[in-house]
């Protein structure tokens, strides 16, 4: 896959996207299938063990907050793995379509537009990938500096066997850290492939505007003879019809991308919003600049970055779709015949219902959604935390006044 290559490599390295060069029934393909089963079992088992622990052993609000912190993240990872495995053929179809006519760049100007958006996707993937890798490895390394007593795992989970022995304990310990690292890398792939596809839709709208200009500008050239002018009219009309079909295909592709990822984006959006609140609650009770504080702060930053990428990409796609009207009006449309003017009018009417990427058909991915939900939850979490601390201080002071000796 030339497009979104870095995101697909994350999937490939961690077992959920087979390399294209593997033959279906070769020993390498079968080995990769076993590797996929192992990765899926490892992540799903870790998530299930955390869920069982949360249901049967957690009886304190603070302990509940600490337990659901990683559980929500891994639940979203499980949903992402499921979508990638189930919708693999649909995702392949989209990538193949983007590399073929009419979506493929046809000249140097269109290629410049494509390269610009590909560069944005690569920067986004690299920046988010580095930030997430630093965060997950910091969280993994910091667990060794938190003075966790022997026999206590870094993440609370229900383990159906006795892990009091040194070998079994360290094996389970490393297994949990490995599950978290795998989940983080799956997040890198998924959280960049979705904005990447959305930005490809933005590139398609810009390429379409680039194709419309020469058709309309050179449609009626008075220097041509009458016969040549007729030929130019026919060619231009055919080319404009192709542009209209291309415009329709872009909407179809956007709809298909939305249908593939909308449900898991909703899961991620809801999980991230809750995680942000829980993170603010937990981080407010930690010593400043302690290892756990720094790890959780970086994790919170990644959560905010994650939601921002989805919302910013969706917002950009809507803007680029609506800009088609300005692009058409900025051409010499008045040189066209009535039939071709009607074609352009149809494109403009379709653009009045612009591309909108939604989360579970509930929340539209836009900058307004980003400003409304996550920061509001952060402020709510800070307000709730401050309230709890004030109540604790008030109770402590009153108890000291009533019982000065005790």
N, C-alpha and C positions, 0 to 999 in steps of 0.2 A: 504494500500500500504506500504509494508516494505521498498522498494527502494524509495528514495527521499521523505521520509515521512514528513520531515519538510516543504518542498515546497508545498506538497499537503495539509498540514494542513493550510497553509496561504490561499490557495484557499477555503478550507472548511469553515474557520472562516468568510470569507468575501463573501460567498454566491455563488461561481461559481463552486463548486465541491461538490456534495451531498455525505454525508457519505455512506459508503458501506452497513452499517447495516440497512439503511432505506428501508422499504418495499415500492414498487412502488405507491400503492394507499392508504397508511396510512395517518392519519391526520398530522403526523410529516413531511412526504414527501411533502404534499401540503403546509404546513406552510413554509417549506424550499424553495419551489418554489416561494411563495409570497416574501420571504426574498430576493431571487435572483432577482426578478423583481424590488424590491425596490432599491437594490444596483445598478443594471444596470441603472435604471432610474435616480438615483441620480448622478452617474458619467457622464452619457451621457448628462444630462441636464446642468450640470456645464460646460462641454466642449462646448456644443452648445451655451450657454449664453456668454461664453468668445469669441467664434468665431463671433457671431453677434455683440458684442461690438467692436471687432477689425475692422469689416467691415464698421460699420455705424458711429462710434464716434471717432475713432483714426485719427488724422490729423497731428501728429508730429512724427518725427523719433524716438526720445527718448521714447515717450509714446508708439509707436508701438513696440519697443524693449522690453519694460517692460511688455506689454500685451501678446506678443507671447511667452514670456519666459515660463509661466505655461501652455499656450494653447498647445504647442508642446508636453509637457510631458503628458498631459491628453489625447491628441489625440493618442499617443502611447499606453496609458493604455486602451483606448477604443478598439484599434485594438487587444490588448492582450486578453481582456475579450471575444471579438468575437471569436478569434481563439480557446480559451479554451472551450467555449460553443459549437461551431460547430464541433470541432475535438475531443470532449471528448472520443468518442468510440475508435478512432484511438490511442489516448494516453493510454487508458486502455489496448488496445491490446499489445502495446509495453511493458508496465510494466508487464503484465501477461507473455508475451514471455520471458522476462528477468529472470523470476522466474521459468522457466521450462527448461527441457532438449531441446536442447544441451547447452543453455546459462547458466544454473545454475551450480554452482561449484559442482564437483563430488567427491572431496577428500580434504584433509586438505591443501595441497599446493595451490590448486585452490581457496579454501576458504580464505586463507591468502591474495591472490591477490585481491579477491573481497572485503575483509574487508579493505584492504589498500585504494582502490579507494572509497569505501563508506565513510571512514574516511575523505578523501579529500573533498568529496561532503558535508559532515556535517560541516566541518570547513568552507568551502566556504559559505555555507548557513548561518551559525551562524555569521560569520564576516560581510558579506554584510548585513544581516538582522539587526544586531545591529547598524551598521553605518547608514543605511537608516532610522531606527526608531529614532535614535538620531537626525538625520537631520530634519525629518518631524515634530517631536514634538518640536524641537527648533524653526523651522520656524513658527509653530503654536503659540507657547508661545511668541516668539519675536514680533508677531503682536500687542500684548497688550502693548509693550514697545516702539512702534514706534510713539506714539502720533498721532495716526490716529483720526481725528475729528469725532464726532458723525454723522452718516449718510453716512459715506464713508466706503465701504466694503474693506476687505484686498486684494481681487483680483478683478480687473476691469471686470465687466460682465454686460450684458444687462438683467435687471430684469423687467418683464412685469407688475409688480404691485407696488403700493406705499409702500415703506418700511421706511417711515419717522417716524412712530411710534416706540417707544422703543421696544415693544415685537416683532413686525414684523422684525425690524432691527436686533435684536440680534438673532432671529431665522434664518434669512438669513445669518448672519455672521457665526454662528456655522455650518450651512449647508455647506457653502463653505469650512470651515476648515475640516469638516467631509469628504467631497468629496476628498480633498487632502490626508487625512490620509488613506482612503480606496484605493486610487490610488497608494500610496506608498507601501502598503502591497501587492497589486496585483503585483506591480513591483518586490517585494522581491520574491514572489512565481515564477513568470515567469522567472525573470532574473537568478534564480538559478536552475530551472528545465531544462532549455535548456543546460547550461554547464553540469548539472548533467547527462543528457542523453548522451551527447557527451563523458563524462568521463567514462560512462558505456561501450561505444564502445571501449575505450582504454583498459578497464578491459577485455573485450571479446577477444581482440587480444592477450593479455598476457596469458589468460587462454588457448587459442588455442596453443600458443607456448609451454605451459607447457604440453599439451596433446600430442604434436608431439614428444617430446624427448623420452619418454619411448617406443613409437612404433618403432622408428627408431633404438634406441640403442639396444633393445632386439629382433630385428627382426631376426637376424641370430646368433644363439647361437650354437657354435660347440659342446657343451657338450650334446646336444640333439641327440637322435637317428634319423635315417632318417625319420621314420614315425612321430615322435614327431615334427621334424623340419618342415615337411609339414603342420601339424596342426597349428604350430606357424605362418607359412607363411600366411596361409589362414586367421587366426584371425587378424594378423597384417595388412594384406591388407584390410580386412573389416573395421578395426579401422581407417586406413588411409583414406579410402573412406568417413567414417563418419566425419573425420576432414575436408576433402575437402568440404563436404556439409555444415559443420559448418562455414567454411570460407566464403562460398557463402551466408549463412544466415546473417552473420555479415554485409556484404556489402548491402544486402537487407534492413536490419534494419536501417543502417546508411542512406540509401537513403530515407526511409520512414520518419525518424526523420527530415531530411533536407527538405523534401517536406511539412511537417506539419508546420514548424516554419520559413521557409526561407522568406516568404513575410513579416511577422511581424518583423523579425530581420532587414530587410531592412528599414522598417518604423522607428524602434528604432534607427538604425545606423544613418539614415539621421537626425532624430529629435535630437539625442544626439550631433551630429556634429554642428548643428545650435545652439542648446542650449549652447554649450561650447563657441561659438563665442559671443553670446548675453550675457552670464554670465560674460565673461571677460570685455565686454563693460560696463556693469552695475556696476561691482565690482570696476572698476577703477575710478568711479565717486562717490564712497561712502567714508565716513570718515573711517579711519583705525580702526578696532576692534569695530565698531559700531554693534548693534544687527543685522541689516540687512546685513552688510558686512559678519559677521560670519556665518549667515544662508546661504547666497548665496555661500560662500566659501565651506561650507560643502556639499551643493548641487552640486557644480561643481566637488568636489572630488568623489561624488557618481556616477556622469555621467561618469567620466573617469574610475572608477572601473568597471562600468557596461560594457562598451565596451571592457575593458581589459579581463574580464572573458570570454566573447564570443570568442574573438580572441585567447586567450591563450588555451582554451579548444579545439577549432578547430585545432590549430597548433599542440597540443599534439596528437590528433587523427590521423592526417596525419603522424606524426613521428612514432607512434606506428604501423601504417599500413605498412609503408615502412620498419620498423625493422623486419617484417616477413621474408624478404629475408635473412638478417643476421642470424635470428633464424634458418632458414632451413639450411643454409650453415654451421652453427656451429654444426650441428648434424653429426652422422655417416651415411650420406646419401649414401656413397659409398658401404655400406653393402647391399643395397636394390637391388631388381631385376629391370630389365628394365621397366616393367610396372609401378612399384611404383615410379621409378625415373621420369617417364613421368607425374605421378600424381603430384609430387612435382613441376615439371617444370610448370605445369598448374597454380598452386598456385602462383608461382613466377611471371609468366607472368601477372596474374591478379593483383598482387601487384604493377606492374609497372604503373598502373592507380590507385593511392591510393585514400583513402577516403578523400574527401574535402567537408567541410561544407561551404556553400556560403550564402551570404545575397542577396536575390532576384535574384539569379543566375547572379549576377554582381560582387560583392566583395567577395573574398575568405577570410574566417575567419582565420587569421594567425597573427603572431606578426609583420610581414611586413605591413599588413593592419593597425594595430594599430599604428605603428610608422609613417605611411604615412599620415593618415587622421586626427585623432583628434589633435595631437600636432601641425600639420601644421595649423589647423584652430585656435588653441589657439594663435600661433605666429602671424597669420594673424590678429586676433582680437586685440592683443596687439599692433601690428604695426599700425592698423587703428585707435585705440584709441589714441595712442601717436601722430599720425598725426593730429587728430582733435584738441587735446589739444594744439599742437604747433601752429596750425593755429589760434585758439582762442586767445592765448597769443600774437601772432603777431598782430592780428587785434586790440586787447585791447591796446597794447603799442603804435601802430600807432595812434589810436584814441586819446589817452592821449596826445601824442606829438602835434597833430593838434589842440586839444581843451584842453589846460592845465587848463582853468578855469572851463569848464563844466565837 
